[in-house]
Amino acid sequence: MTAMSTTSASATGAFEFKLPDIGEGVAEGEIVEWHVKPGDVVAEDDPMVEVMTDKATVTIGAPKAGRIGELRFGVGEVAQVGQVIVTIAMDGAPINGAASAPAAETSAAETSAAGDEGPAATAVGDIREGLPGTSYFKNGGGGAAAAKPANERASAARPAEAYFHDKPLATPATRKLARDLGVDLRSVRPTGPSGRTTRDDVKAAAQGGASAPAASAAAALPNAALPPTAVAPPTARARTQDEGPLEERVPFVGLRRKIAQRLQHTKNTAAHFTFVEECNAGELIRLRDKLRPAAQEAGVRLSFLPFIVKATVAALKKHPVLNTALDETTNELVYRRYYDIGIAAATDAGLMVPVLKGADRLSVLETAQEIARLGEGARTGKLAADELSGSTFTITSLGKQGGLFATPVLNHPEVGILGVHQVKRKPVVEGDQIVIGDVMLLSLSFDHRIVDGHVGAAFAYDIIRYLENPALLFLEGL
């Protein structure tokens, strides 16, 4: 599709850019992030807007060179394919009724003298999504004065040598590095494109030791009026402007909102019940340790997860109802005779479920390699849309942070999910003796509309049988 097919000329000479057909039957998209704001000059193909659909998140470039006019949709709003989402002024055409394009280039001093703080638009072009629970403004971003926090406006009066920006622009990986090094991103002068703070900026700040803005000293209490042996009573330290507002509102958009919608739909639709049981992991540990050297020679880190995947597939073959999905539009139960296992992965953007396709046809070593590839792709955002959808059953694990047990939420439209928890050393009974064993708890949630309690329990015990006797997996050719 050409750019011309998604634009049209308005009466004022500006191009109206419409949300294009991204393909795969997508009819709408959520605006996750604007890379431009009204008045910005863009070249053809410059990144303009990030849109999330049910299939993928895509960045759409500018169809033509020009000056950004009106942003028709804000961050978090959903646009239908064919709706105008932004206008672009061409060849000096007026923007939003302005007399001429150069009027948007008024200097900061002239703007300040006139009592205006930028284009009278909302801040959707300036707010960007970062780590969960944070948001930040682009350096030099416009937006309505009311959209700027008070401490950001106050920071403009700081001396030039004391750099401070209340809403630094940085990637999640850079933010994590800053946390690990104890660097306050607000005091790091950015050198990246569009005012973005880079990893090198953070490392330089850590080496220089200037990572946090100077804090105001607490006022000393007048101790002269106290007896010589008296201790001044504690007082609450006054808040400073640098500490920022007590509250902050962050757009609930993008992947985080999509996850919330899917989980809420699952909880509203499926009738959850959870089954929890112990698994003696001693034989599994011994087999994994025995195979580790061979796996390392092949460049693969062998964990317990490949064995758990193979045990789950073996149990699914014995209980095919656990590999079904309810088609509520036709009121049919769909039995899937393929085994695409979702592996829940935690990322900076939120929980993702990469899909291990054809898990029944992979060896333990191949399963380990594919799990590693999918996990890295999820963390770096490099997985294709079809690698994040279409699972028939899901496994979720928090590894060393797995706790005792939990009640995992189904991955709609699946009817079962397996939660794997930390292996712990604890007393176990073997015969008539109490010995120290390696115990792992498994918690499975099922859709009670489809799966009866005794069926779910039988499925769980088959998984446990394979994990407690992992040689059976090889005996059955899995």
N, C-alpha and C positions, 0 to 999 in steps of 0.2 A: 504494500500500500504506500503510495507516495504521500509526501507532506501535503500536497495540494488537495488531496481527497479528504483531509481532516481539517481544512481551514476554509474560511470564506471571508470575503471583504465586506466590512460594515460600511454604513453610509459615511462615516468619518474617515475612511481610508485605512482603518486598522484591520488586521487579520484576526479572525475569530478561530482559535484553535480548538477543535473538538476532540474529546477523548476517542482515540482510535480503537478499532477492533483488534484486540491483542491476540485473538485466536482461541481455539479450543472451546468454543461455545461460551466465552466469557461475555457477560452482558453489562457488567458494572465493575467499578474499581474504587477503592478507598484511597483518598489522598493521604499519604503517609508523611510526605515532606516536600516543601517547595524549596528549590535551589535558587530561586529568584524572588525579587520583590518588585512592586510597581516602581518604574523609573529606571530599572537596571537595563543596561545595553547588553544584548546577547548576540553572539555569532551563530550561524547555522550549526545545528547539532550540539550546541552547548547544553550540558545537563540542565533540565528545566524543572521537572517534577517527578517524584517517586510515587508510584501507584501500586497498591496491593490488590490482587484478585484472589479468587479461590484457588487458582493454579500456581501463581508465583508473584514475586515482587519485581517490578521492572522500573527502570529509569528512562523517562521519555525526554528526548532532546528537542531543542527549539527547531521548528520546521524552517524558519527563515531568520535572517539577521534583522534586528530592529530593536525597539525599546519596549520593555514590558509595560503593558497598560493595566488592565484590571484582572485580578485573580478572582474568578467566579466561585470557586469552592475553597473552603478552609480545610486545614488539617483535621482529619477525622471524619470529614463529610464524604458521602458516597455519590459518585457521578455515574450516570448511565452512558453507555457507548453512544456517541453522537452528540452529547451535550457539550456546549462551549465551556471550557474550563479556564481559558486565559485569552486575553487579547494582546496583540503585538502591533505597535504603531510602526508604519513603514514610511521612509522618506520624509521625515519631519512632520508626519501627521499628528494632530493633537491627541493627547492622552486623557481620557475621561473628561473631555470638555475643556482642557487647558488650552490657552491661547497658542502656545507653541511648545515643542519638546524641550528646548533649552531652559525653559522655566524650571524644569526639574533639577537643573544643575546649579541652583542657588547655593552659594557657599554656606558652610556651617555657621560662620559668623553672622551672615545676613539673616539666616533662618532663625538663629538664636535671638537676634535683635528684634525680629518680627514677632517673637513669642511663640514660634511654631517649632516642633521637634521632628519634622519629617512629614511624609505623605500621610494624609488623614485616612489611612487604611487600617485594617486590623493587623495584628502582629503575626498572622499565619505565615507570612513569608519569612519571618525572622526566627520563629520558634522551631527548633530542631529536636528530634528525639534522640536521647542518648541512652545510658544505662537505665534499667527500670528504677523509677523513683527520682529521675533527674531530668532537667531540660535546660537548654541554654540558648542565648541569643547570638546571632552572628555578630562579629565585630563590625561596628559601623552600621548595624542594621537599623532600619527605620521603624515604622509602626507607630501606633497612637501613643501619645505620652502616657495615657493611663495604663498601657500595657507594660510599661517599664517599671521594674521594682524600684522603690525609693533608693535603695542602696546602690543600684546601678547608676541612677542619675547623680547621686552624690559622688560616685567614683570619678565622674568627669572632672571634678575640681582637684584631683590628686596631682602632685608634681609629676612632670614627665618622667623623671628618673625612677619613680616608684610605680612600676607597672602593676595594674590591677584590673581584672575584668571579671565581673561577678558571674558571667555565664560563658565559660570558655568553650570553644568548639574543638572537640577531640573525638577520636574513634573509641569504641569500648575497650579495645586492646591497649590504647594509650592511657585511658583512664585507669585500667587495672595496673599498668606499670607504675603510674603515679602513686596509686595506693600502696603498692609493694615497696616503693622507694621512699614513702613518706613525703611526697611532694604535693604541695597545694597548687592545683592547676590554675587557680585564679591569679596567681602571681607569676606565672610563667609567660614570658613574651613569646607569642607564636611566630614561626617563620614559614609555616606551610602555606599552601594556596588558600585563598579566601579567608585568611586569618585562622587557619587550622593549626592547633598545637600538635607537633610531631613527637615521635618517640625520642628523637635526638634532642629536642627541646627539653623534654622531661629529664633525660640523662644529664644534660648540661646543668640544669637547675639543681639536680641532686649532688653533682660534684661541686657546684659553687656554694651550696648550702643556703641559698636564698630561695626557700620554697614556700614561705608563708608570709602574708602581709603582717606588718608590724601591728601588734595589739596594743590597745590603750592600757596604760598601767592603772591599777585600781587605786583610787584615792585613799591616802593614809588617814587613819582615824586620829582625831585630836586626843592623843594620850596624855597631854599635859595635865588635864583635869582629873586624871585617874590617880589613885594611890600608887606608890612605887611598886607594890607587889601585885597590883591588879592586872588582869589580862583583858585586852580589848575584846568586847563581845564580837562574834562573827556577824558580818553584814552581807547582804546579797550584793554581788558585783553588778554594777550597772551594765546593761547591754550597750554595745557600740554599734555604729552604723555598719562597720565592716562585717559584723556577724550576720547580717542579712535579715530578712523578714522572718517572722515566726512560722509562717505558712507559705507554701508554694503550690501552685496548681500546675499540673503537668497534663498535656493532652493524652487521653487514654486511647491510643491509636495503634495502627499497624499490627505486628505479630502478637503483641500482648493482648490486644482486644480480640483478635481472631481466636487466640487460645481460650480466652474467657468465654466467648460465644459458643465454641465447640463443647467445652466442658459443661457449661450451663445447659446446652441442648441435651447432652448425654444424661445429666442428672435429672432433667425434666422428662426424659423419654424412657430410659431403661430402669428396671426395678433391681437395684443393686443388692447383692448379698456377698459377703466375704467369708472365705474359708482359710484358716491359718493352721499350719502344721510344721513340726520340726523335721529336719533332714540331717542325718549323720553324714557329714562331708569328709570323713576320714579317707575313704577309698578314692574319692574324687581328688583330694589334695595329693595323694600319693601318685595317682596316674598323671595328674597335671605336672608334678615335679619330675616324673620320669620322662615325659615327652618334651619338657622345656628345652633341653639342650638342642634337640633336633629342630625344634621350632626356631630357636635363636640362630642356628646355622642358615635357616631359610629367611632370616631377617624379620621374624614375626614374634611379637610378645604374646605369649600364651596365657590367657586368664581363664577364669572359670566360665565366662559367658559363652564361649563356643560350645562347651559341653551342655550348658543349660539350654541353649537353642536346640541342639540335637535331641536332648531328652524331651523337650516340649513338642518337637515335630513328631517324635515317636508316639507320644501320648495322644496327640491330635489325630493320628491315623487310627488309633484304637477308639477314639471318641469323636467321630466326624461332626457331631452337632456343635462342638466347640470351635469349629472352623467355618461356621455359617454366618450369614448376615440376614437380617429381616428387611425385606423390601416392603416398606410401609405403603408405597403407592399402589402396589399390586397385591399386597397382603400375601406375599410368598416368602418362604424360607429358602434362601439360596445356599446350597451346599457347594463350597469351593474345594475342588480337588487339586489345588495348588497351595503351596505353603510359603507365603510371603510374610516374614516375621518383622514386625516393627520393633525397633530398638530405641527406646526413649533416651534422648540425649539432652543434657542441660547446656545451654549456650548463654552468652551475654544478652542475647535478644529475647530469650525465653525458652521454654521446653519445646523441642522438636522431636519428631519421630521418623528418622530415616528408616527405609524399608530394605530388609535383606531379602532380595528376590530369589525364589527357588531354593530356599534353605534346605529342602530335602535332597537336593542334587549336589550339595557342596560337602567336601570333606571337612574334618575338624580344622585343619590348617587353612583351607580356603575360607571357611567361615570366620576364622580369626582375622585373616587379611581383609576381608570385606567389612567386618565390623570396624576395624581400625580406619579404613578408608572413609566409610560413612560418617564415623564420629568426627574425623578431621574436617570433612566437607561441611558438616553441620555447624561446627564452630567457626569456620571461615566464611560461611555463606556461599559455598561454591557447588552445592548440590542442585541438580536439575529438578524441575517440578515433579516428574514422575518418580523420583527417588524419595519423595516425601509424602507419598500417598499410595493407597491401594493395599495396605497391609491386611492380612486376614486374622492375625492374632498379635498381641503386643506384649513385650517383656520390658519391665522398668526396674532399674537398680540404682541405688545410691552408693554402692560400693562400701567403702569404709565408714560412710555416714549413714548406712542403712538402718541404724537403730534396731529396735526389737521387732516391731512389725507395723504395718500401715494398712490402710484400705484404699488401694489404687482405684482411680476412676477409669471406667471403660473408655476405650478409644472408638467412638461411634463410627460405623455401625457394628463393630465387633461385639461378640457376646461374652468374651473372656479376656482377662489380662492377668499376667503373672508378675508379682512384686518379689524381688530377690533382696534379701537382707544380709547384713554382715555376718561372716563366719566368726563365731566366738568359742573360746575354750571354756568348757564348763563340765561339771560332773554328769556322766551318763551311765546307764545300767547296761552292762554286757553280761548276759547270763545271770549269774548270782553275784556279780561283782560290780562295784562302783568304780569307774575309771574316769580319767580326764579325756574328754573327746572334743571333736570339732563339730559344732552344731550350727546349722544355718536355718533360719526361719523363712518359710515361703508363705506369702499371703496372696490369695487369688480372689479376684472379684468376678462375679458372673451376672448376666442379665437373667433374672429369675423368670422373666416371661418365656424364655427359651430353654434355660438350663435348670433342671430340678436339682435339689440339694444333694441327693445321693449320686447324681451324675457328676456334679462338680467335685464332690469328694473323691470319687473313683478316679477322675482325671488327675487330681492333685496327687493321689497316692501312686499313680503310674509314673508321674514325673519323679517323685521321690525315689521310687524303686530303681529307675534308671540312674539317678544321681548317686544313690548309695551303692549301686553295682554298675559302674560306667562301662565295664567290659561288655555288658549286654548290648550296648550301642553298636560296638564293632561286630558282635555276633549276628545282629540283625541287619548288618550292612549299612548302618547309618553313620 
